[in-house]
Amino acid sequence: MDEEREQGQERLARRERDVLALERRGFLGPGAKERAIREELGLSPVRYYQLLNALLDDPRALAHDPVTVNRLRRVRESRRTER
């Protein structure tokens, strides 16, 4: 762990890891994801998506879960180009 800190790679906070873990899951039916956000994380969906968007630009999140972060970055970028 000291080696990680020396390299500037501090670990993600528990909530940040939980947000990424929730994004890895699949949800069936309308409202299931929003319900999970409220019940499991205790966040409003708006706050959840604010945190998630900030995580996508955080190098620690990329190091923690590169597959999920890169997938969400692609989705975000495609939505930006649609506008």
Accessible surface in RSA format (square Angstrom, percent):
REM  Atomic radii and reference values for relative SASA: ProtOr
REM  Chains: A
REM  Algorithm: Lee & Richards
REM  Probe-radius: 1.40
REM  Slices: 20
REM RES _ NUM      All-atoms   Total-Side   Main-Chain    Non-polar    All polar
REM                ABS   REL    ABS   REL    ABS   REL    ABS   REL    ABS   REL
RES MET A   1   130.61  67.6  88.95  58.9  41.66  99.2  77.78  66.1  52.83  70.0
RES ASP A   2   102.62  71.9  99.08  98.6   3.53   8.4  30.20  71.1  72.41  72.2
RES GLU A   3   119.10  68.4 115.25  87.2   3.85   9.2  38.19  73.9  80.91  66.1
RES GLU A   4    75.76  43.5  75.63  57.2   0.13   0.3  26.28  50.8  49.48  40.4
RES ARG A   5   137.80  57.9 121.90  62.1  15.90  37.9  38.93  53.2  98.87  59.9
RES GLU A   6   147.85  84.9 108.36  82.0  39.49  94.0  47.91  92.7  99.94  81.6
RES GLN A   7   122.57  68.5  89.54  65.4  33.03  78.7  38.23  81.4  84.34  64.0
RES GLY A   8    59.09  72.9   0.00   N/A  59.09  72.9  33.03  90.7  26.06  58.4
RES GLN A   9    74.90  41.9  72.57  53.0   2.32   5.5  14.32  30.5  60.57  45.9
RES GLU A  10   108.20  62.1 101.90  77.1   6.30  15.0  20.13  38.9  88.07  71.9
RES ARG A  11   140.87  59.1 118.84  60.6  22.03  52.4  37.46  51.2 103.41  62.7
RES LEU A  12     7.51   4.2   1.32   0.9   6.19  15.6   1.32   0.9   6.19  16.7
RES ALA A  13    57.35  52.7  45.60  70.4  11.75  26.7  56.47  79.5   0.89   2.3
RES ARG A  14   165.89  69.6 160.76  81.9   5.12  12.2  57.89  79.1 108.00  65.5
RES ARG A  15   116.15  48.8 112.28  57.2   3.87   9.2  36.67  50.1  79.49  48.2
RES GLU A  16    41.45  23.8  40.91  30.9   0.54   1.3  12.97  25.1  28.48  23.3
RES ARG A  17    59.79  25.1  58.04  29.6   1.75   4.2  14.04  19.2  45.76  27.7
RES ASP A  18    42.13  29.5  38.99  38.8   3.15   7.4   7.42  17.5  34.72  34.6
RES VAL A  19     0.42   0.3   0.42   0.4   0.00   0.0   0.42   0.4   0.00   0.0
RES LEU A  20     0.00   0.0   0.00   0.0   0.00   0.0   0.00   0.0   0.00   0.0
RES ALA A  21    35.30  32.5  33.26  51.3   2.04   4.6  33.27  46.8   2.03   5.4
RES LEU A  22     4.31   2.4   2.62   1.9   1.70   4.3   3.82   2.7   0.49   1.3
RES GLU A  23    12.97   7.4   6.37   4.8   6.60  15.7   0.66   1.3  12.32  10.1
RES ARG A  24   126.14  53.0  93.08  47.4  33.06  78.7  45.56  62.3  80.58  48.8
RES ARG A  25   110.73  46.5  93.41  47.6  17.32  41.2  50.63  69.2  60.10  36.4
RES GLY A  26    73.54  90.7   0.00   N/A  73.54  90.7  40.73 111.8  32.81  73.5
RES PHE A  27    54.70  27.4  21.87  13.5  32.83  85.4  24.12  14.6  30.58  87.5
RES LEU A  28   167.05  93.0 151.77 108.6  15.28  38.4 152.83 107.3  14.22  38.3
RES GLY A  29    52.21  64.4   0.00   N/A  52.21  64.4  30.05  82.5  22.15  49.6
RES PRO A  30   136.58  99.5 108.57  99.0  28.00 101.8 120.61  99.6  15.96  99.2
RES GLY A  31    35.01  43.2   0.00   N/A  35.01  43.2  23.52  64.5  11.49  25.7
RES ALA A  32    18.13  16.7  14.52  22.4   3.61   8.2  14.70  20.7   3.43   9.1
RES LYS A  33    47.14  23.0  46.13  28.3   1.01   2.4  23.37  21.0  23.77  25.3
RES GLU A  34    67.01  38.5  66.95  50.7   0.06   0.1  33.17  64.2  33.83  27.6
RES ARG A  35   131.64  55.3 127.05  64.8   4.59  10.9  46.63  63.7  85.01  51.5
RES ALA A  36     8.86   8.1   5.45   8.4   3.41   7.7   8.39  11.8   0.47   1.2
RES ILE A  37     0.00   0.0   0.00   0.0   0.00   0.0   0.00   0.0   0.00   0.0
RES ARG A  38   138.63  58.2 127.65  65.1  10.99  26.2  45.10  61.6  93.53  56.7
RES GLU A  39   131.69  75.6  95.21  72.0  36.48  86.9  44.19  85.5  87.50  71.4
RES GLU A  40    99.57  57.2  64.27  48.6  35.29  84.0  38.99  75.4  60.58  49.5
RES LEU A  41    26.05  14.5  10.61   7.6  15.45  38.8  16.33  11.5   9.73  26.2
RES GLY A  42    62.50  77.1   0.00   N/A  62.50  77.1  32.74  89.8  29.76  66.7
RES LEU A  43    14.87   8.3   9.59   6.9   5.28  13.3  14.25  10.0   0.62   1.7
RES SER A  44    49.07  41.5  41.06  54.8   8.01  18.5  31.96  68.1  17.11  24.0
RES PRO A  45    21.06  15.4  21.06  19.2   0.00   0.0  21.06  17.4   0.00   0.0
RES VAL A  46   105.56  69.5 100.90  91.3   4.66  11.2 104.29  90.6   1.27   3.4
RES ARG A  47   111.44  46.8 110.96  56.6   0.48   1.1  35.05  47.9  76.39  46.3
RES TYR A  48     0.00   0.0   0.00   0.0   0.00   0.0   0.00   0.0   0.00   0.0
RES TYR A  49    88.13  41.1  83.31  47.4   4.81  12.5  73.95  55.6  14.18  17.5
RES GLN A  50    96.58  54.0  84.25  61.6  12.33  29.4  36.01  76.6  60.57  45.9
RES LEU A  51    34.82  19.4  33.45  23.9   1.38   3.5  33.86  23.8   0.96   2.6
RES LEU A  52    13.42   7.5  13.42   9.6   0.00   0.0  13.42   9.4   0.00   0.0
RES ASN A  53    67.52  46.6  66.04  63.8   1.48   3.6  16.26  39.1  51.25  49.5
RES ALA A  54    65.40  60.1  50.38  77.7  15.02  34.2  58.64  82.6   6.76  17.9
RES LEU A  55     6.40   3.6   5.22   3.7   1.18   3.0   6.22   4.4   0.18   0.5
RES LEU A  56     7.44   4.1   7.44   5.3   0.00   0.0   7.44   5.2   0.00   0.0
RES ASP A  57    92.34  64.7  68.68  68.4  23.65  55.9  31.54  74.2  60.80  60.6
RES ASP A  58    25.88  18.1  22.23  22.1   3.64   8.6  11.39  26.8  14.49  14.5
RES PRO A  59    93.30  68.0  88.71  80.9   4.59  16.7  90.24  74.5   3.06  19.0
RES ARG A  60    66.54  27.9  62.36  31.8   4.18  10.0  22.53  30.8  44.01  26.7
RES ALA A  61     0.00   0.0   0.00   0.0   0.00   0.0   0.00   0.0   0.00   0.0
RES LEU A  62    54.60  30.4  53.74  38.4   0.85   2.1  53.74  37.7   0.85   2.3
RES ALA A  63    66.22  60.9  30.70  47.4  35.52  80.8  42.71  60.1  23.52  62.3
RES HIS A  64    84.74  46.3  54.22  37.7  30.53  78.1  37.60  38.7  47.14  54.9
RES ASP A  65    14.45  10.1  12.60  12.5   1.85   4.4   5.19  12.2   9.25   9.2
RES PRO A  66    64.79  47.2  64.78  59.1   0.01   0.0  64.79  53.5   0.00   0.0
RES VAL A  67   116.49  76.7 111.09 100.6   5.40  13.0 115.50 100.4   0.99   2.7
RES THR A  68     4.43   3.1   4.13   4.2   0.30   0.7   0.30   0.4   4.13   6.2
RES VAL A  69     0.00   0.0   0.00   0.0   0.00   0.0   0.00   0.0   0.00   0.0
RES ASN A  70    57.23  39.5  56.32  54.4   0.91   2.2  11.94  28.7  45.30  43.8
RES ARG A  71    91.32  38.3  91.28  46.5   0.04   0.1  47.56  65.0  43.76  26.5
RES LEU A  72    17.55   9.8  15.91  11.4   1.64   4.1  15.91  11.2   1.64   4.4
RES ARG A  73    73.12  30.7  70.25  35.8   2.87   6.8  29.28  40.0  43.85  26.6
RES ARG A  74   154.34  64.8 145.95  74.4   8.39  20.0  77.69 106.2  76.65  46.5
RES VAL A  75    53.78  35.4  51.36  46.5   2.42   5.8  53.75  46.7   0.03   0.1
RES ARG A  76    42.94  18.0  38.48  19.6   4.46  10.6  25.29  34.6  17.65  10.7
RES GLU A  77    91.46  52.5  91.46  69.2   0.00   0.0  45.56  88.1  45.91  37.5
RES SER A  78    54.34  45.9  49.16  65.6   5.18  11.9  41.40  88.2  12.94  18.1
RES ARG A  79   146.73  61.6 145.25  74.0   1.48   3.5  37.26  50.9 109.47  66.3
RES ARG A  80   122.77  51.5 109.27  55.7  13.51  32.2  35.73  48.8  87.04  52.8
RES THR A  81   101.54  72.2  68.92  69.9  32.62  77.7  63.59  85.4  37.95  57.4
RES GLU A  82   142.76  82.0 104.59  79.1  38.17  90.9  46.11  89.2  96.66  78.9
RES ARG A  83   228.05  95.8 163.13  83.2  64.92 154.6  90.68 123.9 137.37  83.3
END  Absolute sums over single chains surface
CHAIN  1 A     5993.3       4920.8       1072.5       2968.7       3024.5
END  Absolute sums over all chains
TOTAL          5993.3       4920.8       1072.5       2968.7       3024.5
